[in-house]
């Protein structure tokens, strides 16, 4: 796995540890797909289909497709329904 994906997977694993069970599991499944070589934009678009993680998924997909730093993209994420 490329170093940037290793770092990204580690960061999302740490973030998932702070989330409730099923939400963390869904996030970890997406990061696992990245480690297997899945296209990041496709992985994040699939995450956008998840009601609890949709804002994060959309932000990550946009960041990947535009080249925007992930930190900038997620800084503007608001929780679902807010």
Buried (B, 14 or more C-beta within 10 A) or exposed (E): EEEEBEEBBEEBBEBBEEBEEEBBEBBBBBBBBBEEEBEBBEBBBBBBEBEBBBBBBBBBBBBBEEEEEBEEBBEEBEEEEE
